[in-house]
Amino acid sequence: MARLAGKVAIVTGAAKGLGAADARLFAAEGANVIVTDVDITAGEALAAEIGGQFRRLDVRHEAEWQALVAAVMAEHGRLDILVNNAGVVEVGSPESITEDSYRFVMAVSLDGTVWGCKHAIPAMRAGGGGSIINMASIASIQGEPYVAAYCAAKGGIEAYTRAVAVHCAQGRMNIRCNSVHPSGIDTPMVRSMPDKVAEAALPTLGDQGQGAGLNRLGEPNDIAHMVVYLASDESRFVSGQAFVIDNTASITEGIVPGGRGNSASGD
């Protein structure tokens, strides 16, 4: 039996990486998936592949969220699932971070999550409930000095998730909100990190305890299966929680031979 049959889902940053994995598994489980991204070509291709819909969305802008949710409600009459997956990473230590890169990372990751939750809540409440899944990272619970802004954004997402969860619970809305915290996953964003670190003349990932080639990356579906669980009615009593998926990376000192690396999660 399809675990998400009849549910309407929005996934942000869904053109590639973790968002694309979520969208594919959602569709396989019977959901009507609205793929959103700023990458129109890749987003439309994925939507066609899974039998979903594509809508361009720049998550930084509240007005675009308003228009998206209004369009979904007009067409489908409900919104059951929101995955706030869109995120970016810019290399910069606490001393080298620039204002532009900091504001860009925060706007996409944290602001996008705030606006998504704001406009999903009333839509879900009107339909009797729903599930919001916010993509955080183990960067919110361990130090990763070469992506300082990313750590700040993901820490904000983790905290904001709890605020949303309690707000919805106290309002008896039947809306759950949880965060997911991956370690290094094999996505285009993570694969770009070594070059970005080298260009910024920061210590290499290996010098930062990221594995130096010994820690293999996780796969996008390692995260997407957890997201499906949180989107489904199986997790109806789960809200306000942070789910760390990292094969011990965040609780291990140093390198774990054969384990999975503890680097930026790769939205």
C-alpha positions as CSV (number, residue, x, y, z in Angstrom):
1,M,0.0,0.0,0.0
2,A,1.3,3.5,-0.9
3,R,2.3,5.3,2.2
4,L,1.5,8.7,0.9
5,A,-1.5,7.9,-1.3
6,G,-3.6,11.0,-2.0
7,K,-1.3,13.4,-0.2
8,V,-0.2,16.7,-1.8
9,A,3.4,17.5,-1.2
10,I,5.7,20.5,-1.9
11,V,9.4,19.9,-2.0
12,T,11.8,22.9,-2.3
13,G,15.2,22.7,-3.9
14,A,13.9,19.5,-5.6
15,A,15.7,19.7,-8.9
16,K,18.7,17.7,-7.7
17,G,20.3,16.2,-4.6
18,L,18.3,15.4,-1.5
19,G,15.2,17.2,-2.8
20,A,15.1,15.1,-6.0
21,A,15.5,11.9,-4.0
22,D,12.6,13.0,-1.7
23,A,10.4,13.8,-4.7
24,R,11.0,10.5,-6.4
25,L,10.2,8.5,-3.3
26,F,7.2,10.6,-2.5
27,A,5.8,9.9,-6.0
28,A,6.6,6.2,-5.7
29,E,4.6,6.2,-2.5
30,G,1.5,7.8,-4.2
31,A,1.9,11.5,-3.4
32,N,1.1,14.3,-5.8
33,V,4.4,16.1,-5.8
34,I,5.0,19.7,-6.6
35,V,8.6,20.1,-7.5
36,T,10.0,23.6,-6.8
37,D,13.4,25.1,-7.6
38,V,15.0,28.0,-9.4
39,D,16.5,25.6,-11.9
40,I,13.7,25.4,-14.4
41,T,15.3,22.9,-16.8
42,A,16.2,20.3,-14.2
43,G,13.0,20.9,-12.2
44,E,10.7,20.4,-15.2
45,A,12.6,17.2,-16.2
46,L,12.2,15.7,-12.8
47,A,8.5,16.6,-12.6
48,A,8.0,14.9,-16.0
49,E,9.9,11.9,-14.8
50,I,7.8,11.3,-11.7
51,G,4.5,12.5,-13.0
52,G,4.4,15.6,-10.8
53,Q,4.3,19.3,-11.4
54,F,7.0,21.9,-11.5
55,R,6.7,25.5,-10.2
56,R,9.6,27.9,-10.1
57,L,10.2,29.1,-6.5
58,D,12.9,31.4,-5.1
59,V,12.4,30.5,-1.4
60,R,14.0,33.8,-0.3
61,H,10.9,35.8,-1.2
62,E,7.7,35.6,0.9
63,A,5.5,36.8,-2.0
64,E,6.6,33.8,-4.1
65,W,5.6,31.5,-1.3
66,Q,2.2,33.2,-1.1
67,A,1.6,32.7,-4.8
68,L,2.8,29.1,-4.7
69,V,0.6,27.9,-1.8
70,A,-2.4,29.8,-3.2
71,A,-1.9,28.0,-6.6
72,V,-1.6,24.6,-4.9
73,M,-4.7,25.2,-2.9
74,A,-6.6,26.4,-5.9
75,E,-5.7,23.4,-7.9
76,H,-5.6,20.6,-5.3
77,G,-7.7,22.0,-2.5
78,R,-5.2,20.8,0.1
79,L,-1.5,20.7,1.2
80,D,-0.4,17.8,3.3
81,I,3.4,17.8,3.2
82,L,6.1,20.5,2.9
83,V,9.8,19.6,2.7
84,N,11.8,22.8,3.2
85,N,14.9,21.3,1.5
86,A,16.3,24.3,-0.4
87,G,19.7,25.3,0.8
88,V,23.1,26.6,-0.3
89,V,26.6,26.6,1.1
90,E,29.3,29.2,0.8
91,V,32.8,28.6,2.1
92,G,34.0,31.0,4.8
93,S,35.4,30.7,8.3
94,P,34.2,32.9,11.3
95,E,37.1,35.3,10.3
96,S,36.8,35.1,6.5
97,I,33.0,35.1,6.1
98,T,31.7,37.9,3.9
99,E,28.5,39.9,4.3
100,D,27.1,38.9,0.9
101,S,27.8,35.2,1.3
102,Y,26.4,35.1,4.8
103,R,23.2,36.9,3.8
104,F,22.8,34.6,0.8
105,V,23.1,31.4,2.8
106,M,20.8,32.6,5.5
107,A,18.2,33.9,3.0
108,V,17.9,30.6,1.1
109,S,18.2,28.2,4.0
110,L,16.7,29.9,7.1
111,D,14.4,32.6,5.5
112,G,13.1,30.1,3.0
113,T,12.2,27.8,5.9
114,V,10.5,30.5,7.8
115,W,8.3,31.6,4.9
116,G,7.5,28.1,3.9
117,C,6.3,27.2,7.4
118,K,4.3,30.5,7.6
119,H,2.3,29.8,4.5
120,A,2.0,26.1,4.8
121,I,0.5,26.1,8.3
122,P,-2.9,27.8,7.4
123,A,-3.2,25.6,4.3
124,M,-2.6,22.5,6.2
125,R,-4.8,23.6,9.0
126,A,-7.7,24.1,6.5
127,G,-7.2,20.5,5.3
128,G,-7.1,19.0,8.8
129,G,-3.4,18.7,9.3
130,G,-0.1,17.9,7.7
131,S,3.6,17.4,8.1
132,I,6.5,19.9,7.7
133,I,10.0,18.5,7.3
134,N,12.9,21.0,7.6
135,M,16.3,20.0,6.2
136,A,19.0,20.9,8.7
137,S,22.4,19.2,9.0
138,I,24.8,17.9,11.5
139,A,26.4,21.3,11.0
140,S,23.9,22.5,13.5
141,I,25.3,20.2,16.2
142,Q,29.0,20.1,15.5
143,G,31.6,22.7,14.6
144,E,32.4,23.0,10.9
145,P,34.5,26.2,10.8
146,Y,34.9,26.3,7.0
147,V,31.1,26.8,6.4
148,A,30.3,29.1,9.3
149,A,27.2,30.7,7.7
150,Y,25.9,27.3,6.8
151,C,26.2,26.2,10.5
152,A,24.3,29.3,11.6
153,A,21.5,28.7,9.1
154,K,21.1,25.1,10.0
155,G,21.2,25.9,13.7
156,G,18.4,28.4,13.1
157,I,16.4,25.8,11.2
158,E,16.7,23.3,14.1
159,A,15.5,25.9,16.6
160,Y,12.7,27.2,14.4
161,T,11.4,23.7,13.9
162,R,10.7,23.4,17.6
163,A,9.0,26.7,17.7
164,V,6.7,25.6,14.8
165,A,6.0,22.2,16.3
166,V,5.0,23.7,19.7
167,H,2.9,26.4,18.0
168,C,1.0,23.8,16.0
169,A,0.6,21.4,18.9
170,Q,-0.7,24.1,21.3
171,G,-3.1,25.3,18.6
172,R,-4.4,21.7,18.1
173,M,-3.8,22.0,14.4
174,N,-2.7,18.3,13.8
175,I,0.4,19.7,12.0
176,R,3.7,18.1,12.8
177,C,7.2,19.7,12.2
178,N,10.5,17.9,12.4
179,S,14.0,18.5,11.3
180,V,16.4,16.1,9.6
181,H,20.2,16.3,10.1
182,P,22.3,14.5,7.5
183,S,26.0,14.2,7.4
184,G,27.9,14.2,4.1
185,I,25.7,12.9,1.3
186,D,26.7,12.3,-2.3
187,T,25.1,15.3,-3.9
188,P,26.3,18.0,-6.3
189,M,26.7,20.4,-3.4
190,V,28.9,18.2,-1.3
191,R,31.0,17.1,-4.4
192,S,31.7,20.8,-5.0
193,M,33.1,21.4,-1.5
194,P,36.8,20.4,-1.9
195,D,37.2,22.8,-4.8
196,K,35.4,25.6,-2.9
197,V,37.6,25.0,0.1
198,A,40.8,25.0,-2.0
199,E,39.7,28.2,-3.8
200,A,39.2,29.9,-0.4
201,A,42.6,28.8,0.8
202,L,41.1,27.2,3.8
203,P,42.3,23.9,5.4
204,T,41.3,20.9,3.3
205,L,38.3,18.7,4.3
206,G,40.8,16.1,5.4
207,D,42.6,18.5,7.8
208,Q,39.2,19.3,9.3
209,G,38.6,15.7,10.2
210,Q,36.3,15.1,7.4
211,G,37.7,11.7,6.4
212,A,40.5,12.4,3.9
213,G,39.0,9.9,1.6
214,L,38.4,7.2,4.2
215,N,34.8,8.1,5.0
216,R,32.4,7.3,2.2
217,L,29.4,9.6,1.7
218,G,25.9,8.6,2.3
219,E,23.4,8.3,-0.5
220,P,20.4,10.6,-1.1
221,N,17.9,7.8,-0.4
222,D,19.5,7.3,3.0
223,I,17.9,10.6,3.9
224,A,14.8,10.4,1.7
225,H,13.5,7.2,3.4
226,M,13.5,9.1,6.7
227,V,11.7,12.0,5.1
228,V,9.0,9.6,3.7
229,Y,8.5,8.3,7.2
230,L,8.1,11.8,8.6
231,A,5.7,12.7,5.8
232,S,3.5,9.6,6.4
233,D,0.9,8.9,8.9
234,E,3.3,6.4,10.5
235,S,4.9,9.4,12.3
236,R,1.6,10.9,13.5
237,F,2.9,11.1,17.1
238,V,6.3,12.6,16.2
239,S,6.8,16.3,16.3
240,G,9.5,18.8,17.3
241,Q,12.3,16.3,16.9
242,A,15.7,16.4,15.3
243,F,16.6,13.3,13.4
244,V,20.3,12.8,12.9
245,I,21.3,10.5,10.0
246,D,25.1,10.3,10.0
247,N,26.4,6.8,10.9
248,T,27.9,8.2,14.1
249,A,29.8,11.0,12.4
250,S,28.5,13.7,14.8
251,I,29.5,11.7,18.0
252,T,32.8,10.3,16.8
253,E,36.1,12.1,17.4
254,G,38.3,12.0,14.3
255,I,38.0,9.7,11.3
256,V,35.9,6.5,11.2
257,P,37.5,4.2,8.6
258,G,34.8,2.8,6.3
259,G,32.2,5.2,7.9
260,R,30.4,8.1,6.4
261,G,32.0,11.5,6.3
262,N,30.8,14.4,8.5
263,S,30.7,17.3,6.1
264,A,28.1,19.7,4.8
265,S,24.9,17.7,4.2
266,G,24.2,18.7,0.6
267,D,20.6,19.9,0.2
